Amino acid sequence: MRAAASATAGSVDDVTGPLDQQLVRVLGDRTAKALTRAFGMQTVGDLLAHYPRRYAKRGELTALTELTVGEEVTIVAEVLRVTERSMKNRKGSILEVQITDGRGIVTLTFFNQAWRKDTLKPGVRGIFAGKVGEYRGARQLAHPDYQLFDDLELVPGGPDAEAQKWALAPIPIYPATSTVSSWQLQKAMGVALDSIDGLDDPVPLEVRAERQLLDLTRAMRFTHQPEDDQQWRRGRDTLRFHEAFLLQAALLQQRAELRSSPAEPRLPGDELAGFDAELPFTLTPDQRDVGDEIARDLAAAVPMNRLVQGEVGSGKTLVAVRAMLTVAQNGGQSALLAPTEVLAAQHFRSIVATLGPDRAARLRPVLLTGQLGAAERRKALLAIASGSARIVVGTHALLGDQVQFVDLGLVVVDEQHRFGVEQRETLRRKGAVPPHVLVLTATPIPRTVAMTVFGDLDVSTIRTLPEGRIPIVSHVVPLADKPGWWPRVWQRLGEELDAGRQGFVVVPAIDPSTVEDDPDALADDPDAPPVVDRPPGSIVELLPILQQAPPLAGRRIAALHGRMPADEKDATMRAFAAGELDVLVATTVIEVGVDVPNATFMAVIDADRFGVSQLHQLRGRVGRGAHPGLCLFVTAAEPDTTARQRVDAVAATLDGFELAQVDLELRREGDVLGASQSGGRSSLKLLRVVTDSEVIIDARGAAAAILEADPALAGHPALSEALVRRLDESAREFMAKN
């Protein structure tokens, strides 16, 4: 597959166009080094892809009342008054310049720089940049950088038409740092733009013409040096499509390259038919349809690369087991990679029980985790290496060099967002020929995210739940509005326990200073007001409170978290599943895969600390048996904050696909795409999966048509080179491995 990728797109060294010029050659050593230190930029293309975050007007004033202490800001304002005073304890003076937007006032402070009052005069307007500080309760910028709008002096000759043009031109405001200001970036852009005339456009002319898009050179100029608002909007529209087109072309190219690799066909047989006949229930229509799609993929001579998304409890694991049986019937082995030891052990027990004693004895499933004793580990490794273990379940321990398969035919990755691409690829490489890959997620993915992040995978969806599942009842416990409801949470838990049921209490932290290692955990909402009366949000704080609470007196309550030894975690989980414990006070280690039918109650403490998909996942741990489930989301977040909106949204619906869209709208772009997917920050610059679905779908169709007619891109050299340029070496590896 690497050879195919190389043949199609060449290598980074092959691309030497204007955008690949080193900044030091174009801007000089000093400026280039400053940009590299501040933003990691190396080439002209890196610089020009640093787009303005907004556009200001010379007559426009920024709302100074919205400035946040500690933030690096670039603002447009007018000088209100200038005063100079002597310092009390040492020689010298302080120049204080008050600037305003007509409502708020911010003070600029300069030490021993009285000469600045010659230009900083009342009525002068300009751009001011610096870090917002606070002195005696007032906002200030100490020693800010600034550029004044000097009465049209920047216009050569100052004729009226040119003066008006200059006055009306939008001012690009760039993401800046304390060392590189927005207007320094603007000047660097101007020099860079002069070096790129006549760019080869990777978007073919016919595609641009059909959509009335600009060529790439004009789009860059309109974006960085607009003469009016229409220009930068046209430039951005073009670059947004350009970004979507390159992304989709790269994903579709990788999909085609993957399918050019050979794979061992695995045909369904008596093993699967016998298994289905012994099931004590009927497969849902969605399970059967997705199973048929997987069966067709397994029977093909190219590797399956399929993502199965489905609601909590929809039966994704059962679909995976059926695929494993097909591979086993054909003499192959399957490996299921789970993110935690708790989940791996749960999967192992569930698979053994589902197979039944006779089939399990033949297929000899084994569990491999990092916490196995030496003797157990040797036994498991031998069973895997000899091929006698047809089904292997494990954690990251499966990735070790000592783990060798005879015939790895299927890789199943559960909760794919918990793994980096390199980890999945390491397991895939253990096959003598490329194994089939099945990725499972219980986090429903909006269509545009699936197309943007998983565009090279075939996507299957299980929407329907098995018959007989009773809907879970969800309520918000809003302590900011109703602090008296806190004791009622534990009374309600006691009522469930009195009825012979069990319950979970989920908290975001192990102790007040130790948050569970969780890639999906959210920080405090920076826009939310401070929460004074948060409930105890850690195991260490909450466990003794519950043990002493009157409704829970004498109950068997235990803790479960990721820092416990593996055998202790497993023993605790087994005891809870066997009914030997009444309540688990746990972190998010119970988020996925834990199946205890008698657990009917869950309280999520500090629910605003969790994301939408996390809350939905956690809620799915209850109500999995014959009795209805109840989930209480306890939060001290104030009404109308984003944190509270997340909690309210989850409580309002059980539809994970609806919540996925809510999640997309409430969270930042990078959170949705997930930095771990590519091993770094999101590569999207202008494209937004929340709002640009039509652009993404349109671009995918255009890219597919080009690649179908010209798979090697022999007739589209600019597109081929752009794909290489777009992907640095690590990102290229991501595309090749995902």
Order of alpha helices (4+ residues) and beta strands (2+ residues): alpha-alpha-alpha-alpha-beta-beta-beta-beta-beta-beta-beta-alpha-beta-alpha-alpha-alpha-alpha-alpha-alpha-beta-alpha-beta-alpha-alpha-beta-alpha-beta-beta-alpha-beta-alpha-beta-beta-alpha-beta-beta-beta-alpha-beta-alpha-beta-beta-alpha-beta-alpha-alpha-alpha-alpha-alpha-alpha
